[in-house]
Amino acid sequence: RLTTVELGAQLLSSYDSTISHTSNQTDKNLLHQSSSATHIPFNTLSSNSEHIRLRENQLIRLTCVVTRALPAAYIHFPFDIEYRVEKNSTTLNDDKTYRTIVILILRINRHFHKRIFHCEAIQSETINDEKQQQQQNRILSKKLHIDVLYGPTCSHKIQYAPQFFTGIHRSINLTCFMNDANPSKLNFTWLLPNGHTHLGYYINTTSSYLTILPKHSEDFGQVICRAQNELGLFGECHINMIMGGIPDPIESCHYTYVNATLTVSCVAGFHQGDEDFFCYMSKRQDNGSFSEHARLKGNCAFILPDLKPERHHDFRVYTKNKFGDNFDRSYSITVGKPKGRDI
C-alpha cells in the first residue's frame, strides 16, 4: 500500500539573470546546506529544513520518489509551470513492490518567490473484482518553501529605449522606474555617454531621477540607469538622450537702412541638432500683432525694399526648426519714423 512520497532538490547550476557563472556546486543537495540570514555569497544557495533559497535563473533538479508501492504509484507534479522531465520510470523491487521516480529540471524565476512546491503520488486499487470498482489513494510529499533572490528590472518593457530630446546648455530631467527586487533595497547609479557617473536622486525606493545639463555634443547618447541591491543583483534602464531642441536665438545683427531699403545680416544661434532651420523676419501690424514678412532657409541675410521712411517699421528676427521657434527671444530692428511721432 502507498505510504510515503519523498521530495528532494539539487542545485544543477548557479546562473544569475545578469551575470553568467559556472558554479562548482553542481549536484549539491539543497536540503543539506546551511542558511545565513545576514550573508549570502554570490554563488551559494541555502536551505533551512524545508526552505531553500535560490537566485533567479538557477537550475535545480526536483526528485519525487515512491520507494515501495503495490500496485505501482503514479507521481504528479501539480503545478502549471514550465519544467523538463528528466526521468519518469517505474521499476520492480525484489519484494514484488514497485519503485516510481520522477525527476524534473526547473529554472527558477522571480514568480516562484514565496511559492510552496510538493509532489503528489496516486495509487489506484481495485476493491471489488466483480464490479471493477477503483479506489484511489493519494498522498503528498513534504512541502518545499522557495525563497528567490532576484535583481530589479526596468519597468518599461519596450523593444527600443525611450528617446528624450534636449539641447546644449539646456537641462533635462531623466527618470527611471524599476520593478521590485529581493532584497528590495536599491542603490542607483547613472552612467552617462561621456563616461561620467552620478548617483542621482531617489523619487521612492524603486525609482530615481537625474538632472543633466549637456555642454558638448559628446554628452548625448545612451544613458544607463542601473539599480543594484545588496547582493549585487542589478537591472538597467536605457534611455537615449538626443540633441534636439528649439534653436538658440539670434546672436547678433548688422543692418543698414538707405533709400527705403533695409539690408539685414544676422548671425543665427546654434541649431541644437536640426540644421534644417529657417530664419524669419516678422513685422508688427497696426493692431500690434506680428506677421511673417520674409523667410530664408539656412541664413539670415535679408534685403527689404520699399519701406517708406515716413512710417514706423518694427521687425523681429528669429529662427525656427522642427522643434519650434525662438520668437520670444527674437532680435528687434526698428527703422523709419520713430514710434508715436507725427509727420
Backbone torsions as a table, in degrees:
resi	resn	phi	psi	omega
1	ARG	NA	147.6	-179.6
2	LEU	-69.4	126.1	-178.7
3	THR	-122.3	-43.3	-177.3
4	THR	-140.9	153.1	168.6
5	VAL	-131.3	128.8	-175.2
6	GLU	-101.0	144.8	178.2
7	LEU	-124.2	128.6	176.6
8	GLY	-130.9	159.0	-179.6
9	ALA	-136.2	140.8	178.0
10	GLN	-133.5	144.3	175.1
11	LEU	-85.0	123.7	178.3
12	LEU	-94.2	-37.2	-178.4
13	SER	-154.7	159.5	174.5
14	SER	-114.3	112.2	-175.9
15	TYR	-141.3	122.4	-178.8
16	ASP	-98.3	155.6	-174.7
17	SER	-65.7	-20.4	-178.1
18	THR	-116.3	-18.0	-177.3
19	ILE	-135.1	123.2	176.3
20	SER	-79.3	140.9	177.8
21	HIS	-157.9	130.9	175.8
22	THR	-89.1	122.6	-176.2
23	SER	-94.2	150.6	174.8
24	ASN	-88.5	13.5	-178.3
25	GLN	-101.3	23.7	-179.8
26	THR	-53.5	133.7	178.4
27	ASP	64.9	19.7	177.0
28	LYS	-73.1	137.1	-179.1
29	ASN	-76.9	117.6	-175.9
30	LEU	-68.2	-27.9	-173.7
31	LEU	-79.6	1.3	178.4
32	HIS	-123.8	21.7	176.1
33	GLN	-99.7	150.4	178.5
34	SER	-83.2	154.4	-179.9
35	SER	-110.2	155.8	176.0
36	SER	-142.2	124.5	-177.8
37	ALA	-82.6	-16.3	-173.6
38	THR	-106.3	-26.3	-176.7
39	HIS	-140.1	124.5	-179.8
40	ILE	-129.7	100.1	179.3
41	PRO	-57.6	159.6	-170.0
42	PHE	-61.1	-39.8	-172.4
43	ASN	-107.3	26.7	178.3
44	THR	-116.8	158.6	169.9
45	LEU	-119.2	160.0	177.1
46	SER	-137.1	152.0	176.5
47	SER	-138.6	151.5	177.6
48	ASN	-140.1	110.1	-175.8
49	SER	59.3	-116.0	-177.4
50	GLU	-106.1	24.6	173.7
51	HIS	-110.7	138.4	173.9
52	ILE	-129.6	146.5	179.8
53	ARG	-115.2	127.1	-176.7
54	LEU	-135.5	165.2	173.2
55	ARG	-101.7	151.1	179.7
56	GLU	-57.6	139.6	178.1
57	ASN	77.5	4.9	171.8
58	GLN	-74.0	147.8	176.7
59	LEU	-95.7	132.4	174.1
60	ILE	-129.4	158.1	176.8
61	ARG	-112.3	123.4	174.5
62	LEU	-103.8	128.8	-179.0
63	THR	-119.2	123.3	175.8
64	CYS	-113.0	128.6	-174.5
65	VAL	-135.5	132.4	163.8
66	VAL	-109.4	111.9	-173.3
67	THR	-72.5	-43.9	-177.4
68	ARG	-139.8	127.0	175.0
69	ALA	-157.0	146.0	176.6
70	LEU	-146.6	116.1	-3.4
71	PRO	-67.4	177.6	-176.0
72	ALA	-62.9	146.5	-179.5
73	ALA	-94.3	154.0	173.7
74	TYR	-106.7	128.4	-178.3
75	ILE	-104.2	134.4	-175.4
76	HIS	-130.4	137.9	174.0
77	PHE	-105.8	99.1	-165.0
78	PRO	-84.4	54.0	-179.9
79	PHE	-135.5	134.8	-178.2
80	ASP	-88.2	72.8	178.4
81	ILE	-134.1	167.5	-178.2
82	GLU	-84.4	127.7	175.9
83	TYR	-154.2	168.1	178.4
84	ARG	-118.5	132.6	177.9
85	VAL	-84.6	113.4	179.4
86	GLU	-84.5	-33.7	-178.8
87	LYS	-154.7	140.8	175.1
88	ASN	-150.3	100.4	-173.8
89	SER	-144.5	156.0	174.8
90	THR	-128.8	128.2	-178.9
91	THR	-126.2	156.1	-178.8
92	LEU	-90.2	127.2	175.8
93	ASN	-80.2	168.9	178.9
94	ASP	-63.7	-28.9	-178.7
95	ASP	-90.6	17.1	176.6
96	LYS	72.1	9.6	170.3
97	THR	-90.3	176.5	-175.0
98	TYR	-119.6	141.9	175.1
99	ARG	-110.9	124.5	-179.5
100	THR	-118.6	134.5	180.0
101	ILE	-136.0	136.5	174.0
102	VAL	-127.7	127.6	179.4
103	ILE	-119.8	127.0	-178.8
104	LEU	-116.4	144.2	172.3
105	ILE	-108.9	127.3	-171.1
106	LEU	-133.0	130.6	173.7
107	ARG	-96.9	126.1	-174.1
108	ILE	-76.8	136.3	170.7
109	ASN	-132.2	171.4	-172.8
110	ARG	-65.0	-20.7	-179.9
111	HIS	-73.4	-11.7	176.4
112	PHE	-84.0	-6.8	-176.9
113	HIS	-60.4	130.8	179.7
114	LYS	69.7	11.3	176.3
115	ARG	-85.0	158.4	179.8
116	ILE	-120.0	121.2	-179.6
117	PHE	-106.3	149.5	172.4
118	HIS	-158.2	168.0	172.4
119	CYS	-119.3	163.2	-172.1
120	GLU	-127.9	133.4	177.0
121	ALA	-112.7	134.6	-177.7
122	ILE	-126.3	132.0	178.4
123	GLN	-126.4	126.4	178.8
124	SER	-103.2	129.4	179.9
125	GLU	-125.6	144.9	174.1
126	THR	-90.1	119.0	-176.3
127	ILE	-101.0	-10.3	177.8
128	ASN	-143.9	104.9	-175.3
129	ASP	-62.4	-34.8	-176.8
130	GLU	-71.3	-42.3	-177.6
131	LYS	-95.8	-2.8	179.3
132	GLN	53.7	43.2	177.8
133	GLN	-79.9	136.7	-177.4
134	GLN	-107.3	139.1	173.9
135	GLN	-123.5	133.9	-178.9
136	GLN	-106.3	129.0	170.7
137	ASN	-101.1	129.2	-175.3
138	ARG	-130.6	125.0	176.5
139	ILE	-134.1	155.5	-179.9
140	LEU	-111.0	150.4	173.6
141	SER	-76.5	176.0	171.7
142	LYS	-63.5	159.8	-177.3
143	LYS	-91.8	141.0	179.3
144	LEU	-113.3	112.5	-178.6
145	HIS	-88.5	127.1	-174.7
146	ILE	-104.8	127.7	172.7
147	ASP	-117.3	113.3	-174.8
148	VAL	-103.7	128.9	174.6
149	LEU	-96.7	128.9	-176.8
150	TYR	-150.5	155.6	-179.6
151	GLY	-89.7	169.6	178.5
152	PRO	-72.3	159.6	173.0
153	THR	-130.1	151.3	179.4
154	CYS	-66.2	137.6	-173.6
155	SER	-75.4	-24.7	179.7
156	HIS	-89.4	116.1	-176.9
157	LYS	-101.6	74.4	178.9
158	ILE	-123.4	157.7	-174.7
159	GLN	-67.9	-37.9	-177.2
160	TYR	-115.2	148.9	179.8
161	ALA	-66.1	141.4	178.4
162	PRO	-63.5	151.0	-178.2
163	GLN	-113.1	137.5	175.7
164	PHE	-131.4	137.5	-175.6
165	PHE	-109.4	140.0	172.5
166	THR	-157.7	176.7	-178.1
167	GLY	-119.7	173.6	176.0
168	ILE	-65.9	135.0	-176.7
169	HIS	64.2	26.9	175.6
170	ARG	-127.4	117.4	-174.7
171	SER	-73.5	154.0	178.2
172	ILE	-145.6	141.3	175.3
173	ASN	-97.4	122.4	175.4
174	LEU	-108.9	138.6	-175.9
175	THR	-128.9	140.6	172.7
176	CYS	-128.8	141.9	-178.4
177	PHE	-120.1	129.8	-178.9
178	MET	-112.3	150.1	169.1
179	ASN	-79.3	162.8	-175.9
180	ASP	-61.0	155.5	175.7
181	ALA	-127.5	169.3	174.6
182	ASN	-136.4	110.4	1.6
183	PRO	-64.4	157.0	-167.4
184	SER	-89.3	-19.1	-177.4
185	LYS	-71.2	125.8	-174.6
186	LEU	-117.4	143.1	169.2
187	ASN	-112.2	133.0	-176.2
188	PHE	-105.2	140.6	173.9
189	THR	-135.3	134.1	177.9
190	TRP	-107.0	127.1	178.1
191	LEU	-109.2	118.6	-174.1
192	LEU	-95.7	159.2	-177.8
193	PRO	-60.3	-28.0	-178.7
194	ASN	-83.2	5.3	177.9
195	GLY	93.1	-7.6	179.7
196	HIS	-77.6	154.0	-179.8
197	THR	-125.0	136.3	178.6
198	HIS	-133.6	155.0	-179.6
199	LEU	-85.8	-27.5	-178.8
200	GLY	75.0	-170.3	-176.2
201	TYR	-132.0	143.7	180.0
202	TYR	-77.2	135.8	165.1
203	ILE	-92.0	-47.4	170.0
204	ASN	-151.7	-165.5	-174.2
205	THR	-68.2	-17.8	-176.2
206	THR	-121.0	13.3	-179.9
207	SER	-146.4	153.9	-176.1
208	SER	-145.3	155.9	174.6
209	TYR	-136.4	158.2	178.6
210	LEU	-142.3	134.5	174.6
211	THR	-94.7	123.1	-176.5
212	ILE	-116.8	136.2	175.3
213	LEU	-120.1	93.9	-179.7
214	PRO	-65.1	138.8	178.9
215	LYS	-118.1	-17.7	-178.4
216	HIS	-141.7	164.1	179.4
217	SER	-63.8	-25.6	179.1
218	GLU	-70.0	-12.1	-179.4
219	ASP	-80.8	-5.3	-179.0
220	PHE	-99.7	152.2	-179.1
221	GLY	141.3	-152.0	-176.7
222	GLN	-83.4	126.0	174.9
223	VAL	-104.0	134.4	-179.3
224	ILE	-114.1	125.2	172.2
225	CYS	-103.6	116.9	-176.9
226	ARG	-113.6	126.8	175.9
227	ALA	-112.7	134.8	-174.9
228	GLN	-138.2	136.7	177.2
229	ASN	-94.8	-177.1	-171.6
230	GLU	-67.8	-15.3	177.5
231	LEU	-90.9	1.0	-178.3
232	GLY	83.7	6.7	176.4
233	LEU	-81.0	128.5	-173.3
234	PHE	-136.6	162.0	173.6
235	GLY	-137.1	160.6	-176.0
236	GLU	-131.9	143.9	166.0
237	CYS	-110.1	132.6	178.8
238	HIS	-107.4	134.5	-178.8
239	ILE	-131.8	133.2	176.2
240	ASN	-96.6	115.1	176.4
241	MET	-98.4	116.0	-170.8
242	ILE	-114.9	138.6	175.2
243	MET	-70.0	120.8	180.0
244	GLY	-179.7	119.0	-179.4
245	GLY	-171.8	176.2	176.0
246	ILE	-59.2	135.9	-177.9
247	PRO	-62.9	154.6	174.8
248	ASP	-64.2	153.0	-177.4
249	PRO	-68.6	167.8	177.6
250	ILE	-54.2	131.4	-178.6
251	GLU	-80.6	-43.0	-179.2
252	SER	-161.6	159.9	177.7
253	CYS	-139.9	143.8	170.4
254	HIS	-123.3	132.3	-178.1
255	TYR	-146.4	154.2	173.8
256	THR	-130.8	149.9	179.1
257	TYR	-130.7	100.3	-175.3
258	VAL	-133.0	131.5	176.7
259	ASN	52.0	48.0	175.9
260	ALA	65.5	14.7	178.6
261	THR	-117.3	126.9	178.4
262	LEU	-101.0	121.3	177.0
263	THR	-110.9	123.9	-173.2
264	VAL	-125.5	135.2	172.7
265	SER	-135.5	113.1	-176.3
266	CYS	-118.9	151.7	175.2
267	VAL	-99.4	116.3	-178.4
268	ALA	-73.7	148.6	174.9
269	GLY	-73.9	174.9	-177.3
270	PHE	-59.3	138.8	-173.5
271	HIS	-72.4	-16.8	178.6
272	GLN	59.0	39.4	170.7
273	GLY	104.9	-17.9	178.5
274	ASP	-119.7	98.4	-177.2
275	GLU	-74.5	-12.1	-178.9
276	ASP	-87.5	66.5	-176.1
277	PHE	-105.9	165.4	175.9
278	PHE	-120.5	147.5	174.7
279	CYS	-108.3	132.2	-175.1
280	TYR	-118.5	148.5	163.3
281	MET	-121.6	119.2	177.5
282	SER	-110.2	146.1	-176.6
283	LYS	-117.4	139.0	178.9
284	ARG	-73.5	132.6	178.2
285	GLN	-90.9	172.6	-177.9
286	ASP	-61.3	-28.8	-179.8
287	ASN	-84.5	3.2	177.2
288	GLY	95.1	-13.7	179.8
289	SER	-83.8	161.4	178.5
290	PHE	-106.9	141.1	174.7
291	SER	-131.9	155.0	-177.1
292	GLU	-64.0	130.9	179.2
293	HIS	-111.6	-33.7	179.4
294	ALA	-156.2	155.1	-179.1
295	ARG	-149.3	138.2	175.8
296	LEU	-135.0	146.3	178.8
297	LYS	-93.6	121.6	171.5
298	GLY	82.6	-6.3	176.2
299	ASN	-152.3	166.9	-174.5
300	CYS	-127.0	53.5	177.2
301	ALA	-114.8	107.3	-173.7
302	PHE	-116.0	147.0	168.3
303	ILE	-125.6	116.1	-176.1
304	LEU	-118.9	104.2	-179.8
305	PRO	-85.9	175.1	171.5
306	ASP	58.4	42.9	173.8
307	LEU	-103.2	96.9	-173.2
308	LYS	-59.4	130.7	-177.7
309	PRO	-67.3	-19.3	-179.7
310	GLU	-79.9	-0.9	178.1
311	ARG	-115.9	156.7	177.5
312	HIS	-89.8	130.1	-178.2
313	HIS	-121.9	116.2	-176.4
314	ASP	-117.4	112.7	-177.1
315	PHE	-114.9	155.1	171.1
316	ARG	-127.8	129.6	178.3
317	VAL	-107.2	129.7	-178.8
318	TYR	-155.5	169.6	179.8
319	THR	-120.8	161.0	-176.5
320	LYS	-148.4	140.3	171.8
321	ASN	-133.6	-166.5	-175.2
322	LYS	-67.8	-14.7	179.9
323	PHE	-91.3	-13.8	179.7
324	GLY	138.9	-171.7	-178.2
325	ASP	-123.6	167.6	178.8
326	ASN	-112.9	37.3	-178.4
327	PHE	-57.3	-34.6	-178.3
328	ASP	-66.1	-13.1	176.1
329	ARG	-124.6	35.5	-175.7
330	SER	-72.2	162.0	179.0
331	TYR	-91.6	130.3	-175.4
332	SER	-96.5	131.6	174.4
333	ILE	-130.9	122.4	177.6
334	THR	-125.0	132.9	178.6
335	VAL	-138.2	172.4	179.4
336	GLY	84.6	-154.7	-178.5
337	LYS	-63.0	130.9	176.0
338	PRO	-57.7	143.7	-176.4
339	LYS	-64.6	133.6	176.3
340	GLY	84.8	0.9	-178.3
341	ARG	-103.3	132.7	179.6
342	ASP	-73.1	160.8	178.8
343	ILE	-69.2	NA	NA
